[in-house]
Amino acid sequence: MVAFVISFFTSMGGLSGAFLLMPFQVSFLGYNSPGASPTNLVFNIIAIPGGVYQFIREKRMVWPLAITIIIGTTPGLIIGAYLRVTWLADPKNFKLFVGLVLLYIVIRLINDLSNRKQAIKQASSNTGKFEVKVINFSVKSIDYNFAGNSYHASTFWLFMLTLVVGIIGGAYGIGGGAIISPFLVAVFGLPVYTVAGAALLGTFFTSVVGVFIYSMVMPYLMPGTQTAPPDWLLGLSLGIGGFAGIYLGAVLQRYLPSGFIKLILIISISIVVANYVGGYFL
């Protein structure tokens, strides 16, 4: 039920909700072992496909966006895991940096909500067909039409963003979707209705890689250590609730105003900001 409620709201903004389930595991379930991280990833693997299916069925999956996210975050995850055990001993300072970056994103999202011109644009965007039509996908740019408006993103800068996010996620266990989705909305200016599916699909693939690393190859990355397999039963329990929550969130997302969904993103990211910035000083 906890996973269902969390995932229902966060999935509308492209977040699986795993970043909120981690403190739930630690604080309420008392699960403090290293296996808590891959258990969260198992949750993603089980929970996300329902929402992804719904976005695909409604033709709101921006495949070029999803492919670029996967190509960038997957190698980034592996690089980050390697850097964590070779160069980066203390994540405290870097978590502060990430927290400040996310704080900037929160400010941008709040500014969007208070911007009258942006509100008018969002209102007028509902005049077209509520489906994605890809116009161009190349090494230079991704262009598509949605709800009567055209949107553009640089493929190179999107790849660099996802690569950095993947490295951060691999090194410090920060959920990639919690950075990618709001960044695409606030900085790239893409509509949240089209970002959510791609961000969730990217999170799914990186979670598969993450579980493999924790369960199979951790001793090779960290000589002298053992694997940290997930708690499969707990991951399954959370995943079933998350599957229902993400699916229902994907179904209802199109009927909610973008301002409400951005508010969900603001609240969700603010929790992460409080955790990483506050943890630096406490």
ChimeraX attribute file (.defattr): number of C-alpha atoms within 10 A of each C-alpha:
attribute: neighborCount
match mode: 1-to-1
recipient: residues
	/A:1	13
	/A:2	13
	/A:3	25
	/A:4	22
	/A:5	16
	/A:6	22
	/A:7	31
	/A:8	27
	/A:9	23
	/A:10	25
	/A:11	30
	/A:12	32
	/A:13	33
	/A:14	33
	/A:15	32
	/A:16	35
	/A:17	28
	/A:18	28
	/A:19	22
	/A:20	19
	/A:21	20
	/A:22	17
	/A:23	15
	/A:24	15
	/A:25	17
	/A:26	13
	/A:27	11
	/A:28	9
	/A:29	9
	/A:30	10
	/A:31	15
	/A:32	13
	/A:33	10
	/A:34	13
	/A:35	18
	/A:36	22
	/A:37	22
	/A:38	25
	/A:39	29
	/A:40	27
	/A:41	26
	/A:42	26
	/A:43	29
	/A:44	28
	/A:45	24
	/A:46	19
	/A:47	31
	/A:48	29
	/A:49	17
	/A:50	19
	/A:51	30
	/A:52	24
	/A:53	16
	/A:54	19
	/A:55	24
	/A:56	15
	/A:57	10
	/A:58	14
	/A:59	15
	/A:60	22
	/A:61	26
	/A:62	24
	/A:63	18
	/A:64	19
	/A:65	23
	/A:66	20
	/A:67	14
	/A:68	21
	/A:69	31
	/A:70	24
	/A:71	17
	/A:72	23
	/A:73	30
	/A:74	26
	/A:75	18
	/A:76	24
	/A:77	29
	/A:78	21
	/A:79	19
	/A:80	26
	/A:81	25
	/A:82	19
	/A:83	17
	/A:84	20
	/A:85	13
	/A:86	11
	/A:87	9
	/A:88	15
	/A:89	10
	/A:90	10
	/A:91	13
	/A:92	15
	/A:93	12
	/A:94	16
	/A:95	20
	/A:96	20
	/A:97	15
	/A:98	19
	/A:99	24
	/A:100	16
	/A:101	14
	/A:102	23
	/A:103	19
	/A:104	15
	/A:105	23
	/A:106	24
	/A:107	13
	/A:108	18
	/A:109	22
	/A:110	16
	/A:111	13
	/A:112	18
	/A:113	17
	/A:114	12
	/A:115	11
	/A:116	11
	/A:117	11
	/A:118	14
	/A:119	15
	/A:120	10
	/A:121	11
	/A:122	17
	/A:123	12
	/A:124	13
	/A:125	17
	/A:126	14
	/A:127	12
	/A:128	12
	/A:129	13
	/A:130	18
	/A:131	19
	/A:132	20
	/A:133	17
	/A:134	17
	/A:135	12
	/A:136	14
	/A:137	16
	/A:138	11
	/A:139	11
	/A:140	12
	/A:141	15
	/A:142	22
	/A:143	20
	/A:144	17
	/A:145	18
	/A:146	23
	/A:147	18
	/A:148	14
	/A:149	16
	/A:150	15
	/A:151	15
	/A:152	15
	/A:153	18
	/A:154	15
	/A:155	20
	/A:156	14
	/A:157	13
	/A:158	20
	/A:159	20
	/A:160	16
	/A:161	18
	/A:162	26
	/A:163	24
	/A:164	19
	/A:165	27
	/A:166	33
	/A:167	26
	/A:168	26
	/A:169	25
	/A:170	27
	/A:171	22
	/A:172	19
	/A:173	17
	/A:174	20
	/A:175	24
	/A:176	27
	/A:177	30
	/A:178	25
	/A:179	23
	/A:180	26
	/A:181	22
	/A:182	29
	/A:183	23
	/A:184	20
	/A:185	23
	/A:186	21
	/A:187	11
	/A:188	15
	/A:189	14
	/A:190	19
	/A:191	18
	/A:192	23
	/A:193	26
	/A:194	23
	/A:195	24
	/A:196	33
	/A:197	31
	/A:198	28
	/A:199	30
	/A:200	30
	/A:201	28
	/A:202	27
	/A:203	29
	/A:204	25
	/A:205	19
	/A:206	29
	/A:207	24
	/A:208	16
	/A:209	16
	/A:210	23
	/A:211	22
	/A:212	15
	/A:213	22
	/A:214	23
	/A:215	17
	/A:216	14
	/A:217	14
	/A:218	19
	/A:219	15
	/A:220	13
	/A:221	17
	/A:222	15
	/A:223	9
	/A:224	8
	/A:225	10
	/A:226	14
	/A:227	17
	/A:228	21
	/A:229	19
	/A:230	22
	/A:231	16
	/A:232	16
	/A:233	11
	/A:234	16
	/A:235	21
	/A:236	19
	/A:237	14
	/A:238	24
	/A:239	28
	/A:240	18
	/A:241	21
	/A:242	32
	/A:243	25
	/A:244	21
	/A:245	29
	/A:246	34
	/A:247	25
	/A:248	20
	/A:249	24
	/A:250	28
	/A:251	17
	/A:252	12
	/A:253	22
	/A:254	17
	/A:255	8
	/A:256	11
	/A:257	13
	/A:258	20
	/A:259	18
	/A:260	14
	/A:261	20
	/A:262	22
	/A:263	16
	/A:264	18
	/A:265	27
	/A:266	21
	/A:267	13
	/A:268	21
	/A:269	22
	/A:270	17
	/A:271	14
	/A:272	21
	/A:273	22
	/A:274	15
	/A:275	14
	/A:276	22
	/A:277	21
	/A:278	12
	/A:279	13
	/A:280	16
	/A:281	8
	/A:282	5
